[in-house]
Structure formats: structure tokens, C-alpha cells
Amino acid sequence: MSLFVIGDSLASRLTHPRTPHKLRSMTLSSVLKFFFGAEAMLVVLLLLADLFSNIWRFLAYDVSLGNILLWTCQGIPAHGSEAMPVALLFAITFTLSELYADGELLVIFGAGISIRSLCVPVLVMSALLSVGLFWGNDHFIIPTTSARDDLYNQMTGQDAATRQISNITIIAKSGEYLYNVSLYDPREKRLINVDVIERDSTMAPVMRVVADSARWNGQMWVFENAKTYSLQENGEWTLKTVSNYMNQTLNEDPNSFETLAADPKFMTRSALRDYVKFLKSSGLPFAEAETEYHKRFSFCLTPLIVCGLSIAFSGLFRRNSLLMSMLFSLGSATVYYVAQMVGGIAAKTGWVQPAMGIWPITLIFLAISILGFFRAKT
């Protein structure tokens, strides 16, 4: 082999270095080490905050130690998902800033390896965490959080399944019927102080039923001590008093009344989507539920956003690189969380549409993180 061929081969390797598998694996292992450490610390702090804020109530109700431990452990999935973006931000920033502070990152750059190439496994890990959040929220986090809430109600003398619901108004069958109920008992499936209005195609009232109570017989509502007002063809109203009034058209499902007491944060995405549709069709306030629905999707992008922000600020500062990188990364993440909170409040209060309160902020920070990733100092 001639010297010219050997020289060309060496030049090719220097100008086009091989894929840095070893460096990538070392960087990823360091990020994972700090990520799991930060995740565990944050989850423990959140669990202790929950425990200390409720311990007085547990002592007042003589709750057993086993139930307290079970309730505490059931909070791990929810708090784990909440702490995951912050732990990932800390792990990536600390790893890359430590490499820069020790001068190792400069040597890597000098070898022709960019920070984008070095952090490909970290980016893949962030994408997997986003997918995990999307899948795990419905299949693991929501069920355990709901079970934890039920256990809490049982331990503190509250039964979530039998709590009565007051002041309910439902528009049923595309506005044909309007139910106004003072109180609904889910266990007995009974309406108290019920007022039902039937309307025609022009939304003018044609019948009204007022009763002290109504019970569900499995197919329709049976109104007790009812007064019925009916509009006659001549335009006059007639009044009848019936001890047990039944009408096959008054068959609104009891679940419609129970749904209004449901908490959107304990619903899966499909259930929450149906709940929003029900609120819209019934003419009820839906902004809070729809905002929660959009947040389920936008939150899954948070690991990718913090990954891009962390890489963008790593190695950006010449002095106190570790401290300054951590400061700017955490600061940018704080701005993102505060902006999301403000957008969520604006959406829930009706100042803006739920989608406009959540997605513009998420997409703006996602674009900033992508731009920061590709323009990171290298």
C-alpha cells in the first residue's frame, strides 16, 4: 500500500470521524445516573409534603399505618410524572456542564464530534419518556391516582361514590328537555326538587313537570307528587296533579347527573373527550375540562422541550459554566411552567379558548428548544 493511500485514509478518518458510540454511551449513562437520583429525590420530597399536610387528618381518624403507607406509595406514579421533566433538565445540564467545566467537552469538539451527535441517545431517551408519559398516563397514572383518592376518602370518612350532588342543570336530547335538580343521590338514583321542561323545535315550552322527587325504575324517571303543565292547541295551559307520574320520553340516563360530579383529572383521555362533548351538548361550562384534555397532550412534549433547552445552554458560558448553565436552564424551564399555568388559568376562566391557552405556549417553547438544539455551541 502506498504512502499516498495511507495518508488519504488517515485524512478521511480525521475529517469524517466514526460514530462515537463509546462517548455516547458514557454520556447517556451519566445522564441516567443523575436523572434517577434527581427523580427519586424529588418524588420523596413531594410524597413527604403530601404526608405532612395530611398527617393530622389521618391521626384524627385513627388511620392504620398500613393504609397510610399504601396511600403514600400510590402517589409515586403521579409525582413521578410531575418530577420527570425537572429531573431530566437537571441531569442533562449537569452532565454536559460538568464535561465542559473539566475541559472534556472541548476535547470532544476538537475531535470533530458535535454536541448534537454526542446527545443523540439523550434525545432518543427524551422522546421515549414522552411516549411513556402519553401511554402511562391512561394505563397506570390515572388508575393509581383515582385509587389513591378513593382510599383517602375512605380513610377520612368520605365515600366518593355516595356523595350527593347539588344544583344540577342538564340540557338533554339536543335541547328538547331541560332538567333542573336541587339534589341528586347517586346511591339511591333519586332526584330531589326536580323541574323538567319540554320544548318544541322552536325552543318554546310545551310541557313542564314539577315534583318533590323522582326515582329511576331502570327505564325512566318516576316523579312523585308531581304537577304537570301542558300546553293545549288553543294556547292555554292545563294543570294536573299526579302522585306517580311517568313519561317514556323522560328517560335521561342517571349517569348524566353523576358525570357532573366527576373530576376531569381522574379521567382517561377518551373518557375526558366524551365528557367535554357531553358538557358542550348540555350547554354546561366545559372550559376547565377541555383545558385539562389539551394539557394531557401538551405535557407529554415537556421532556423534549427541556432536553433541547438543556443542550442549548450547556457550554454557552466561559466562566462558572456549571452554575450559569443550571441557572439559565432552570430559569427557562420556570418561565415555561409559569406560562403554561397562566395560559391554563386564562383558558379555564374563559378569557381564551382552551386550545389557545395551552398550545401556542407549548409550540413556541418546542420551537425554541429545537432551534437551541441545532444552534448549540459546538
C-alpha positions in Angstrom: 0.0 0.0 0.0 1.5 3.4 -1.0 2.1 6.2 1.4 -0.5 8.3 -0.5 -3.2 5.8 0.2 -2.3 5.6 3.9 -2.3 9.4 4.1 -5.7 9.6 2.4 -7.1 7.0 4.8 -5.9 8.9 7.8 -7.2 12.2 6.5 -10.6 10.6 5.8 -10.8 9.4 9.4 -9.9 12.8 10.8 -12.3 14.8 8.7 -15.1 12.2 8.9 -14.7 10.5 12.4 -16.5 7.4 13.2 -19.7 7.4 15.2 -18.7 8.0 18.8 -20.5 5.0 20.3 -18.3 4.9 23.4 -18.7 8.6 24.2 -22.4 8.5 23.6 -22.9 5.5 25.9 -20.8 7.3 28.6 -22.8 10.5 28.3 -26.1 8.6 28.4 -25.1 6.5 31.4 -24.1 9.8 33.2 -27.4 11.4 32.3 -29.3 8.3 33.5 -27.4 8.2 36.8 -28.2 11.9 37.6 -31.8 11.5 36.3 -32.7 8.6 38.5 -31.1 10.3 41.5 -32.9 13.6 40.9 -36.2 11.8 40.2 -36.0 9.8 43.4 -35.2 12.9 45.5 -38.0 15.0 44.0 -40.6 12.2 44.4 -39.6 11.7 48.0 -39.9 15.4 48.7 -43.4 15.5 47.1 -44.6 12.5 49.0 -43.3 13.9 52.3 -45.1 17.2 51.5 -48.4 15.2 50.9 -47.9 13.2 54.1 -47.1 16.1 56.4 -50.1 18.1 55.0 -52.5 15.3 55.8 -51.0 13.5 58.8 -53.1 15.5 61.2 -56.3 14.2 59.5 -55.0 10.6 59.5 -54.3 10.8 63.2 -57.8 12.3 63.8 -59.4 9.4 62.1 -57.1 6.7 63.6 -55.9 5.6 60.2 -53.8 2.4 60.3 -50.1 2.6 59.4 -50.6 0.2 56.5 -53.2 2.3 54.9 -51.0 5.4 55.3 -48.1 3.6 53.6 -50.4 2.3 50.8 -51.8 5.8 50.2 -48.2 7.2 50.1 -47.0 4.6 47.7 -50.0 5.2 45.4 -48.8 8.7 44.9 -45.5 7.7 43.4 -46.7 7.4 39.7 -48.3 10.8 39.7 -45.5 12.6 41.4 -43.0 10.7 39.3 -44.6 12.1 36.1 -44.6 15.6 37.6 -41.0 15.5 38.6 -39.7 13.8 35.5 -39.1 16.9 33.3 -37.3 18.7 36.1 -35.1 15.7 36.9 -34.3 15.3 33.2 -33.4 19.0 32.9 -31.1 18.7 35.9 -29.5 15.5 34.6 -28.7 16.7 31.1 -27.5 20.2 32.2 -25.3 18.8 35.0 -23.7 16.2 32.8 -22.8 18.5 29.9 -21.8 21.4 32.1 -19.5 19.1 34.1 -17.9 17.9 30.9 -17.3 21.5 29.8 -16.0 22.6 33.2 -13.5 19.7 33.2 -12.4 20.6 29.6 -13.6 17.2 28.3 -16.2 18.8 26.1 -13.6 20.9 24.4 -11.6 17.8 23.6 -14.7 16.1 22.2 -15.4 19.2 20.0 -11.7 19.2 18.9 -12.1 15.6 17.7 -14.8 16.7 15.3 -17.8 15.4 17.4 -20.6 17.9 17.7 -22.8 18.2 20.8 -25.7 17.2 18.6 -24.0 13.9 17.7 -23.0 13.4 21.3 -26.5 13.8 22.6 -28.4 11.7 20.1 -29.0 8.9 22.8 -30.2 11.6 25.2 -32.6 12.9 22.7 -33.9 9.4 22.0 -34.3 8.9 25.7 -36.3 12.1 26.0 -38.6 11.0 23.1 -39.1 7.6 24.8 -40.0 9.4 28.1 -42.6 11.5 26.1 -44.1 8.3 24.7 -44.1 6.8 28.1 -45.9 9.7 29.6 -48.5 9.5 26.9 -49.1 5.8 27.3 -48.6 5.5 31.1 -51.0 8.4 31.9 -54.1 6.4 30.9 -52.9 2.9 31.8 -51.1 3.5 35.0 -51.0 7.0 36.4 -54.8 7.8 36.3 -55.9 4.4 37.8 -53.5 4.7 40.7 -54.3 8.3 41.3 -58.0 7.5 41.3 -57.5 4.6 43.7 -55.5 6.8 45.9 -58.3 9.4 46.0 -60.8 6.7 46.9 -58.6 5.3 49.6 -58.2 8.8 51.0 -62.0 9.3 51.1 -62.4 6.0 52.9 -59.7 6.8 55.5 -61.2 10.2 56.2 -64.8 9.1 56.4 -65.8 10.3 53.0 -67.4 7.9 50.4 -66.9 9.4 47.0 -69.4 7.0 45.4 -72.3 8.2 47.7 -71.8 11.9 47.9 -74.8 13.9 46.9 -74.7 16.4 44.0 -76.5 19.7 44.3 -77.7 22.3 41.8 -77.7 20.4 38.6 -78.9 21.7 35.2 -78.9 19.4 32.1 -80.0 20.1 28.6 -80.9 16.7 27.1 -81.8 15.4 23.6 -80.4 18.4 21.7 -82.2 20.9 23.8 -85.6 19.2 23.7 -85.6 18.7 27.5 -84.3 20.8 30.3 -83.7 19.3 33.8 -83.2 21.4 36.8 -82.5 19.4 40.0 -81.7 20.7 43.5 -80.1 17.5 44.7 -79.1 14.1 43.2 -78.3 11.0 45.3 -76.1 8.6 43.2 -76.6 5.6 45.5 -80.4 5.8 45.5 -80.6 7.2 42.0 -83.1 9.8 43.2 -83.7 13.4 42.1 -84.9 15.9 44.8 -86.9 19.0 43.8 -86.9 18.3 40.1 -88.2 20.6 37.4 -88.3 19.4 33.8 -89.3 21.5 30.8 -90.1 20.0 27.3 -89.6 22.3 24.3 -90.6 22.1 20.7 -88.5 22.7 17.6 -88.6 26.5 18.2 -87.4 26.0 21.8 -90.8 27.2 23.1 -92.0 25.3 26.2 -94.9 22.8 25.6 -94.8 20.9 28.9 -93.5 21.2 32.4 -93.2 18.7 35.2 -92.5 19.8 38.8 -92.1 17.2 41.5 -90.8 16.8 45.0 -88.6 13.9 43.9 -88.1 11.4 41.1 -86.7 7.8 41.3 -85.1 5.8 38.5 -87.0 2.5 37.8 -84.4 1.2 35.3 -86.1 2.6 32.2 -87.5 6.1 33.0 -87.9 8.5 35.9 -91.0 8.2 38.1 -92.0 11.6 39.5 -93.6 11.6 43.0 -96.2 14.2 43.9 -95.8 15.7 40.5 -97.6 18.7 38.9 -97.7 18.7 35.1 -98.4 21.7 33.0 -99.4 21.0 29.4 -99.9 23.5 26.5 -103.1 23.0 24.7 -103.8 23.7 21.0 -105.8 26.8 21.9 -102.7 28.2 23.7 -103.9 27.6 27.2 -102.1 25.7 29.9 -103.7 22.9 31.9 -102.6 21.7 35.4 -102.7 18.1 36.7 -101.5 16.6 39.9 -100.3 13.0 39.8 -98.9 11.0 42.7 -96.6 8.9 40.4 -96.1 10.5 37.0 -94.3 8.5 34.3 -93.4 9.6 30.7 -91.3 7.4 28.5 -89.6 10.4 26.9 -88.2 11.5 30.4 -85.6 8.8 30.4 -82.3 10.7 30.8 -79.6 8.3 32.0 -78.7 8.7 35.7 -75.0 8.7 34.6 -75.6 12.1 33.1 -76.2 13.5 36.6 -73.3 11.6 38.1 -70.9 12.7 35.4 -71.2 16.3 36.6 -69.6 15.3 39.9 -66.6 13.6 38.2 -63.2 15.2 38.4 -61.5 15.6 35.0 -58.1 14.8 36.4 -59.2 11.2 37.2 -60.5 10.6 33.7 -58.7 8.9 30.8 -58.3 10.8 27.6 -61.2 9.0 25.9 -63.5 9.5 28.9 -62.4 13.1 29.2 -63.1 13.7 25.5 -66.6 12.2 25.9 -67.1 14.3 29.0 -66.3 17.5 27.1 -68.7 16.6 24.3 -71.4 15.9 26.9 -70.9 19.3 28.6 -71.0 21.1 25.3 -74.2 19.4 24.2 -75.8 20.1 27.6 -74.9 23.8 27.5 -72.8 23.4 30.6 -69.4 25.1 31.3 -66.7 23.0 29.6 -63.6 25.2 29.6 -62.0 23.5 32.6 -62.5 20.0 31.3 -61.3 20.9 27.8 -58.3 22.7 29.1 -57.4 19.5 31.1 -57.8 17.5 27.9 -55.4 19.6 25.9 -52.9 19.6 28.8 -52.8 15.8 28.7 -51.2 16.0 25.2 -49.0 19.1 25.7 -47.4 17.8 28.9 -46.1 14.8 27.0 -43.9 17.1 25.0 -42.2 18.6 28.1 -39.3 16.1 28.1 -38.4 17.0 24.6 -38.6 20.7 25.4 -36.4 20.5 28.5 -33.9 18.3 26.6 -33.5 21.0 23.9 -33.2 23.8 26.5 -30.6 21.9 28.5 -28.4 21.2 25.5 -28.7 24.7 24.2 -27.3 26.3 27.4 -24.6 23.7 28.1 -21.1 25.1 27.3 -22.6 28.5 26.5 -20.7 30.3 29.3 -17.0 30.6 29.7 -16.9 31.2 33.5 -18.8 29.3 36.1 -20.2 27.2 33.3 -21.9 24.7 35.6 -23.6 27.2 37.8 -24.6 29.5 34.9 -25.9 26.6 32.7 -28.0 25.3 35.6 -29.3 28.8 36.3 -30.3 29.6 32.8 -31.8 26.1 32.1 -33.9 26.1 35.3 -34.9 29.7 34.6 -36.1 29.0 31.1 -38.0 25.9 32.4 -39.6 28.0 35.1 -40.7 30.6 32.5 -42.3 27.7 30.5 -44.1 26.3 33.5 -45.4 29.7 34.6 -46.5 30.5 31.1 -48.4 27.2 30.9 -50.0 27.9 34.3 -51.1 31.4 33.2 -52.4 30.0 29.9 -54.3 27.3 31.7 -55.9 29.8 34.1 -56.9 32.0 31.2 -58.4 29.1 29.4 -60.3 27.8 32.5 -61.8 31.2 33.2 -62.9 31.7 29.6 -60.6 34.5 28.7 -59.3 32.5 25.7 -60.3 29.2 24.1 -58.8 26.1 25.9 -56.7 25.2 22.8 -55.3 28.7 22.5 -54.4 28.9 26.2 -52.3 25.7 26.0 -50.9 25.0 22.6 -49.3 28.3 21.5 -47.1 28.3 24.6 -46.1 24.7 24.1 -45.3 25.1 20.4 -43.3 28.3 21.0 -41.1 26.6 23.6 -40.8 23.5 21.5 -39.6 25.6 18.6 -37.1 27.4 20.9 -35.8 24.0 22.2 -35.4 22.7 18.6 -33.6 25.8 17.5 -31.4 25.7 20.6 -30.5 22.1 19.9 -29.4 22.7 16.3 -27.6 26.0 17.2 -26.0 24.8 20.4 -22.3 25.8 20.8 -20.1 23.0 19.4 
